[in-house]
Amino acid sequence: MRAAPGFALPAVRGGPVALDDLRAAGPVVLVFVAEECPTCTLALRRLAPLVAPVRAAGVTLVAVFEDPPEVAARVARTTGFAATALAEPAPYDVSRAYELHALPTTVLVDRDGVELDRRVGWDAAGLEELLARACGSAVEVTREPPAVKPGCAAKSMYDAATLALLDGGDDEHEVMFARGWSDGLPVVPPTPERVAAMLGGRDPTFVLGEVPPALGEATLERVGACAVLAGCRPSYFPVVEAAVRAALDPAFNLNGQAVTTQPSGQLVVVNGPIRHALGLNTGMGALGPGARANLTIGRALRLVVTLTGGALPGRLDRATLGQPGKLGFCVAEDEEGSPWEPLHVERGFAAERSVVTLIASDAPQSISDHRSTDPEELASILGWAAAATWSPNWWPLGATSLYVICPEHRALFAAAGWSKQQVREAMFAAVAKPARLLRRGETTPFVLAADPDALINKWTNADEIVLLAAGGEAGRYSALLGPCLGMDAAIVSREVVESA
């Protein structure tokens, strides 16, 4: 046990508050937090219901923010934390005096000014013990998952140059990099005015859910901030919101995708009238640069995953190589130039509805075919392009392969009167090998159990092949996006709600 360092810090409501004044009424529980740490937000939200019973036991619960007073006030309000909230300015001398390394850190100080206990991160059982010791009786802390969750580095651990930027350096873009509010590219500072404009009157405190893997809360305010950072226009936000809702569906298994060593990313497919209203590119260069709406919508979703979900490369995101699509990947379907029903209609939505569909996928692989003259030949070429995806000997895949079919390839199928299902079935039937040729290196239990001469297909069934229409009018180049395997990552669609 040691003496707890004294302090006097500004409260978000009222003047400065000193530790000596707080402990005069009894034991004090200090919860050191910061706004950008998802675990801190989780801790405050889960401690909020305990404020009244802890106060009734003669204990003062205090949040000490490593943030300006206006930020601390906003976070306390949105988390429902109605106890005392203090704001510590840089260079965070109080945090240094308490020898903080990570946030949140919860410290119990008795009325004599002695530190009796501390817990780091979110630790439901540990905090229950600390609060019971403070109150002299049992205090029930929710055991809702996660029961334990690590936090973020305390700002008192930052070097002087980084602190100078965090405190408002001359270059606002460098400040964003220093705060970690980036994917490695420059971002737009999410000022309160820009975020409010992005939300367009929506309730900023409304929670869409918890974003894996760190389970940070996806309030509309946080999602809006990510959309601002990504460079979205406010008109894009309904699509971003729909994409986040789809990503948080448990069937999509974002948690698995976010932490895997695979290079999987999240492809956002947009269908319906909103494609044209927002200027989404469905044609030439549809999978590449040049269209603000495509690039920033996909990027906004990824920023939600990295900044709110904590899936940062080298940290919780353990992708061995990654891929450019993890920066953000959004494509709109060329419904008008397609001979087939669009993806959202296949998935049960009315053609006139605007819909976002999320697909877990690998990076695109270009498929060149300028010589096929009949649909059977073209279906075979497209199908065999998938032969080596995931692994050359891993048959059947047991996961989705997404094909983006260019206009000239679509035209050949259309001239023959082939439906999407006919194309899928022809591709499925064309791609088969004897089991004996697949028993090299990594292969599937299915192959090992099969007769050596039995033909094995690349897919389990034709429905694992998804066809999407997009691309420029000239050049017979389609594309294949391989699967995110072994995670049962379902394709998930959500309708776009354009009004607040």
C-alpha positions in Angstrom: 0.0 0.0 0.0 1.1 3.5 -0.7 -0.1 7.1 -0.4 -2.3 8.0 -3.3 -1.0 11.2 -5.1 -3.1 14.2 -4.4 -4.6 16.3 -7.2 -7.0 19.1 -8.1 -8.6 18.7 -11.5 -11.4 20.6 -13.3 -14.8 18.9 -13.2 -17.0 18.8 -16.3 -19.6 20.5 -14.2 -18.4 23.1 -11.8 -14.9 24.2 -10.6 -11.8 22.2 -9.7 -12.2 19.1 -7.5 -9.4 17.9 -5.2 -8.8 14.4 -4.0 -8.7 15.6 -0.4 -12.2 16.9 -0.8 -13.4 13.7 -2.3 -12.0 11.4 0.4 -13.3 13.6 3.2 -16.7 11.9 2.6 -15.2 8.3 2.6 -13.4 6.0 0.2 -12.9 7.1 -3.4 -12.9 4.9 -6.5 -11.0 6.6 -9.3 -11.6 5.2 -12.9 -9.0 6.6 -15.2 -10.3 6.6 -18.8 -9.9 8.2 -22.3 -12.5 8.9 -25.0 -10.8 7.0 -27.8 -10.5 3.7 -25.9 -13.4 1.4 -26.5 -12.7 -0.5 -23.3 -13.0 2.7 -21.3 -16.4 3.4 -22.9 -17.5 -0.2 -22.1 -16.3 0.2 -18.5 -18.1 3.5 -18.0 -21.4 2.2 -19.4 -21.3 -0.9 -17.2 -20.3 1.0 -14.1 -23.0 3.6 -14.6 -25.8 1.5 -12.9 -23.5 1.1 -9.9 -23.2 4.9 -9.2 -26.2 5.1 -7.0 -25.7 1.9 -4.8 -22.0 2.8 -4.4 -22.9 6.3 -3.3 -25.4 4.9 -0.9 -22.6 2.9 0.7 -20.6 6.1 1.3 -18.2 5.6 -1.6 -17.5 8.3 -4.2 -17.1 7.0 -7.8 -15.1 9.3 -10.0 -14.1 9.1 -13.7 -10.8 10.8 -14.5 -10.6 11.5 -18.2 -7.3 12.0 -20.1 -9.4 14.4 -22.3 -10.5 18.0 -22.4 -13.6 18.8 -20.3 -16.0 19.1 -23.3 -15.0 15.6 -24.4 -15.2 14.1 -20.9 -18.7 15.7 -20.6 -19.9 14.2 -23.8 -18.6 10.7 -23.1 -20.0 10.7 -19.5 -23.4 11.8 -21.0 -23.5 9.2 -23.8 -22.4 6.3 -21.4 -24.9 7.3 -18.7 -22.1 7.8 -16.2 -23.8 10.2 -13.8 -21.0 10.3 -11.1 -18.2 12.9 -10.8 -16.2 13.3 -14.0 -12.9 15.1 -14.0 -10.7 16.2 -17.0 -6.9 16.0 -16.8 -5.0 18.1 -19.3 -1.7 17.2 -21.0 1.0 16.4 -20.0 -1.1 14.1 -17.7 1.0 14.6 -14.6 -1.7 12.9 -12.4 -1.7 9.8 -14.6 2.1 9.7 -14.3 1.9 10.1 -10.6 -0.4 7.1 -10.4 2.0 5.2 -12.7 -0.6 4.3 -15.2 0.4 2.2 -18.1 -3.0 1.3 -19.6 -6.6 2.6 -19.5 -9.0 2.0 -18.0 -7.3 1.6 -14.6 -9.5 1.6 -11.5 -7.9 2.7 -8.2 -9.4 2.4 -4.6 -8.3 5.2 -2.2 -9.4 5.1 1.4 -10.4 8.1 3.4 -6.9 8.4 4.8 -5.5 8.8 1.3 -4.0 5.3 1.0 -4.2 3.3 -2.2 -5.8 0.0 -1.3 -6.4 -1.7 -4.6 -6.2 -1.3 -8.4 -7.5 -3.1 -11.5 -6.4 -2.6 -15.1 -8.7 -3.0 -18.1 -12.2 -4.3 -17.8 -12.2 -7.1 -15.2 -15.8 -7.8 -14.0 -14.7 -10.1 -11.2 -11.8 -7.9 -10.1 -13.9 -4.8 -10.0 -16.5 -6.6 -8.0 -13.9 -7.4 -5.4 -12.6 -3.8 -5.4 -16.0 -2.3 -5.0 -17.0 -4.8 -2.3 -13.9 -3.8 -0.4 -14.8 -0.1 -0.8 -18.4 -0.5 0.2 -18.0 -3.1 2.9 -20.6 -5.3 1.2 -21.1 -7.3 -2.0 -21.6 -5.2 -5.2 -22.8 -7.1 -8.2 -21.0 -6.2 -11.5 -22.5 -7.5 -14.7 -20.9 -10.6 -16.1 -22.2 -10.0 -19.5 -19.5 -10.8 -22.1 -16.8 -9.8 -22.2 -16.0 -10.4 -18.6 -12.4 -9.4 -19.2 -11.1 -7.0 -21.8 -7.8 -5.2 -22.2 -7.7 -1.5 -22.7 -5.4 1.0 -24.4 -2.1 2.7 -23.5 -2.4 5.7 -21.1 -1.5 9.0 -22.7 1.0 9.6 -19.9 3.0 6.8 -21.7 3.3 8.9 -24.9 6.5 10.7 -25.8 6.7 14.5 -25.8 6.4 14.9 -29.5 3.2 12.8 -29.7 1.7 14.7 -26.7 2.3 18.0 -28.4 0.3 16.8 -31.4 -2.5 15.4 -29.2 -2.6 18.7 -27.5 -3.3 20.5 -30.7 -0.3 20.7 -33.0 -0.2 23.1 -35.9 -1.0 20.4 -38.5 -4.4 18.9 -37.9 -3.7 16.0 -40.2 -0.6 15.1 -38.2 -2.8 15.3 -35.1 -5.1 12.7 -36.5 -2.2 10.4 -37.3 -0.8 10.9 -33.8 -4.2 10.0 -32.2 -4.3 6.8 -34.2 -7.5 8.0 -36.0 -6.3 6.8 -39.4 -5.8 3.7 -41.6 -2.5 5.0 -42.8 -3.9 7.6 -45.2 -4.8 11.2 -44.3 -8.3 11.7 -42.8 -10.8 14.5 -42.4 -10.8 15.8 -38.8 -14.2 14.8 -37.3 -15.2 18.1 -35.8 -18.5 18.2 -33.9 -20.0 20.3 -36.7 -19.0 17.8 -39.4 -20.2 14.8 -37.4 -23.6 16.5 -36.7 -24.0 17.3 -40.4 -23.1 13.6 -41.2 -25.8 12.3 -38.8 -28.4 14.6 -40.3 -30.6 14.8 -37.2 -30.1 11.2 -36.1 -29.7 10.5 -32.4 -25.9 10.4 -31.8 -26.3 8.3 -28.7 -28.2 5.5 -30.5 -26.2 2.3 -30.3 -26.0 -0.1 -33.3 -24.2 -2.7 -31.3 -20.7 -3.7 -30.2 -18.0 -3.9 -32.9 -15.7 -7.0 -32.8 -13.1 -7.8 -31.8 -12.6 -5.2 -29.0 -16.4 -4.7 -28.7 -16.4 -1.0 -28.8 -19.8 0.6 -28.9 -21.0 1.6 -32.3 -23.0 4.7 -31.4 -24.2 6.7 -34.4 -21.9 9.4 -33.3 -18.9 7.1 -33.6 -20.0 5.7 -36.9 -20.6 9.3 -38.1 -17.1 10.3 -37.0 -15.7 7.4 -39.0 -17.6 8.5 -42.0 -16.2 12.0 -41.7 -12.7 10.6 -41.2 -13.2 8.5 -44.4 -14.2 11.5 -46.4 -17.9 10.7 -46.9 -20.5 13.2 -47.8 -23.5 13.3 -45.4 -25.7 11.8 -48.2 -23.6 8.6 -48.1 -24.3 8.0 -44.4 -27.5 5.9 -44.8 -25.4 3.4 -46.8 -22.6 3.5 -44.2 -25.1 2.9 -41.5 -26.7 0.0 -43.4 -23.2 -1.5 -44.0 -22.4 -1.3 -40.2 -25.7 -2.9 -39.3 -24.9 -5.8 -41.7 -21.4 -6.2 -40.4 -22.6 -6.5 -36.8 -25.0 -9.3 -37.7 -23.6 -12.3 -35.8 -24.1 -14.4 -38.9 -21.5 -12.3 -40.7 -18.9 -13.3 -38.0 -17.0 -10.0 -38.1 -15.1 -11.1 -35.1 -13.5 -14.0 -36.9 -12.7 -11.9 -39.9 -11.2 -9.1 -37.8 -8.6 -11.2 -36.0 -7.7 -14.0 -38.5 -4.4 -14.5 -40.1 -6.3 -14.6 -43.4 -6.2 -11.5 -45.6 -10.0 -11.3 -45.6 -11.8 -8.0 -46.0 -15.4 -6.8 -46.1 -16.8 -6.1 -49.6 -19.8 -3.7 -49.6 -22.1 -4.3 -52.5 -24.8 -1.6 -53.2 -27.9 -2.2 -55.2 -31.0 -0.1 -56.0 -31.8 3.5 -56.8 -29.4 5.0 -54.3 -26.5 3.9 -56.5 -27.3 6.7 -58.9 -28.4 9.2 -56.3 -24.9 9.0 -54.7 -22.9 8.7 -57.9 -21.6 5.2 -57.2 -19.5 3.8 -60.0 -20.9 0.7 -61.6 -18.9 0.8 -64.8 -15.3 1.4 -66.0 -12.9 0.9 -63.1 -15.7 -0.2 -60.7 -13.2 -2.0 -58.5 -10.6 0.7 -58.5 -10.0 4.4 -57.7 -11.8 7.5 -58.9 -15.3 7.4 -57.4 -15.5 9.2 -54.0 -18.7 7.4 -53.0 -17.3 3.9 -53.6 -14.0 4.5 -51.9 -15.2 6.5 -48.9 -18.2 4.2 -48.0 -16.0 1.2 -48.0 -13.3 3.0 -46.0 -15.9 4.3 -43.4 -16.9 0.7 -42.6 -13.3 -0.4 -42.3 -12.5 2.6 -40.0 -15.4 1.5 -37.8 -13.9 -2.0 -37.6 -10.4 -0.7 -36.8 -11.1 2.4 -34.6 -14.2 1.2 -32.7 -13.6 -2.5 -33.1 -9.9 -2.3 -32.4 -8.9 -4.4 -35.4 -5.6 -2.6 -36.0 -2.9 -4.5 -38.0 -0.3 -6.0 -35.7 -2.6 -5.7 -32.7 -5.9 -7.5 -32.8 -5.8 -7.8 -36.6 -3.4 -10.6 -37.1 -3.5 -10.9 -40.9 -0.3 -12.3 -42.2 -0.2 -10.1 -45.3 -3.5 -8.3 -45.5 -4.7 -6.8 -48.8 -5.7 -3.4 -50.3 -9.3 -4.3 -49.9 -8.9 -4.0 -46.1 -8.6 -0.2 -46.5 -12.2 -0.2 -47.8 -14.0 -2.0 -50.7 -17.3 -1.0 -52.1 -18.9 -1.8 -55.5 -22.2 -0.9 -57.0 -23.9 -3.4 -59.3 -24.6 -2.4 -63.0 -28.3 -3.5 -62.8 -29.2 -1.6 -66.0 -26.5 -3.3 -68.1 -27.1 -6.8 -66.7 -29.3 -9.5 -68.4 -29.9 -11.0 -64.9 -31.7 -10.1 -61.7 -29.5 -8.0 -59.4 -28.0 -9.4 -56.3 -30.5 -7.8 -53.9 -33.5 -9.2 -55.8 -31.9 -12.7 -55.6 -31.7 -12.1 -51.9 -35.4 -11.4 -51.6 -35.6 -7.6 -51.8 -37.9 -5.7 -54.2 -36.0 -4.2 -57.2 -36.9 -0.6 -56.3 -35.4 -0.9 -52.8 -31.8 0.3 -52.0 -29.9 -2.5 -50.3 -26.3 -3.0 -48.9 -24.9 -6.5 -49.0 -21.7 -7.5 -47.2 -19.5 -10.3 -48.4 -16.3 -11.5 -46.7 -13.7 -11.9 -49.4 -10.1 -12.0 -50.5 -8.5 -9.6 -53.0 -9.7 -9.5 -56.6 -8.1 -11.7 -59.2 -8.4 -10.6 -62.8 -9.7 -13.1 -65.4 -8.9 -12.4 -69.0 -10.9 -14.2 -71.7 -11.0 -12.6 -75.1 -11.5 -15.8 -77.2 -14.4 -17.8 -75.9 -17.3 -18.0 -78.5 -19.8 -20.1 -76.6 -21.2 -19.9 -73.1 -19.9 -23.4 -72.1 -16.3 -22.4 -72.9 -16.6 -19.1 -71.1 -18.2 -20.7 -68.0 -15.3 -23.2 -67.9 -12.7 -20.4 -68.1 -14.3 -18.4 -65.4 -14.8 -21.5 -63.2 -11.2 -22.8 -63.6 -9.9 -19.4 -62.5 -11.0 -20.4 -59.0 -9.1 -23.7 -59.0 -6.2 -22.4 -57.0 -8.1 -20.0 -54.7 -7.5 -20.6 -51.0 -5.1 -23.5 -51.9 -4.6 -25.4 -55.1 -5.5 -28.7 -53.5 -8.3 -27.5 -51.2 -11.4 -28.9 -52.8 -14.3 -28.4 -52.2 -14.0 -24.9 -50.9 -17.1 -24.9 -48.8 -17.3 -21.1 -49.0 -18.5 -18.3 -51.3 -16.6 -17.3 -54.5 -17.7 -13.9 -55.9 -17.4 -13.2 -59.6 -17.7 -9.7 -60.9 -18.7 -10.3 -64.6 -17.9 -7.6 -67.2 -20.3 -6.5 -69.9 -18.8 -8.4 -72.8 -18.8 -11.7 -70.8 -22.4 -11.0 -69.7 -23.3 -10.3 -73.4 -22.1 -13.7 -74.5 -24.2 -15.5 -71.9 -27.2 -13.3 -72.6 -27.0 -14.0 -76.4 -27.3 -17.7 -75.5 -30.2 -17.0 -73.2 -28.4 -18.3 -70.1 -29.7 -17.3 -66.7 -27.5 -16.8 -63.7 -28.3 -20.2 -62.4 -27.3 -21.8 -65.7 -24.0 -20.0 -65.6 -23.4 -21.1 -62.0 -24.2 -24.7 -62.8 -22.0 -24.8 -65.8 -19.1 -23.3 -63.9 -19.6 -25.8 -61.1 -19.7 -28.8 -63.4 -16.7 -27.7 -65.4 -14.3 -27.5 -62.4 -13.5 -31.1 -61.2 -10.4 -33.2 -60.6 -9.8 -36.8 -59.6 -9.1 -37.0 -55.9 -5.7 -38.6 -56.5 -4.5 -35.3 -58.1 -5.5 -33.4 -55.1 -3.7 -35.5 -52.5 -0.6 -33.2 -52.5 0.2 -31.1 -49.5 -2.7 -29.4 -47.8 -6.1 -30.9 -48.8 -9.5 -31.6 -47.4 -10.8 -34.6 -45.4 -13.3 -35.0 -48.2 -10.5 -35.6 -50.7 -8.7 -38.0 -48.4 -11.8 -40.1 -47.8 -12.7 -40.2 -51.5 -11.9 -42.9 -54.0 -8.7 -41.9 -55.9 -10.5 -41.7 -59.2 -13.6 -39.9 -57.9 -14.1 -36.5 -59.4 -14.1 -33.7 -56.8 -15.6 -30.3 -57.6 -14.1 -27.0 -56.4 -17.3 -26.0 -54.7 -19.7 -28.0 -52.5 -22.6 -26.8 -54.7 -23.3 -24.2 -57.5 -24.9 -21.8 -55.0 -21.5 -21.1 -53.5 -20.8 -19.1 -56.7 -22.1 -15.5 -56.6 -22.3 -13.5 -59.8 -22.3 -9.7 -59.8 -22.5 -7.4 -62.8 -20.1 -4.4 -63.1 -17.3 -3.0 -65.2 -16.5 -1.0 -68.3 -18.1 -1.7 -71.7 -14.9 -2.7 -73.4 -12.3 -5.3 -72.5 -13.2 -9.0 -71.6 -11.9 -8.9 -68.1 -13.9 -10.2 -65.2 -12.8 -10.7 -61.6 -12.9 -13.3 -58.9 -12.8 -12.7 -55.2 -11.9 -15.7 -53.2 -13.4 -16.8 -50.0 -12.9 -16.1 -46.3 -12.8 -19.8 -45.3 -13.6 -21.7 -42.1 -15.6 -19.0 -40.4 -19.2 -19.6 -41.5 -19.3 -16.0 -42.6 -22.7 -15.6 -44.1 -23.6 -13.1 -46.8 -25.7 -10.4 -45.0 -28.0 -7.7 -46.6 -29.6 -4.7 -45.0 -32.0 -2.2 -46.6 -30.9 1.4 -46.7 -33.1 3.7 -44.7 -32.6 7.2 -46.1 -34.7 9.2 -43.7 -33.4 10.0 -40.1 
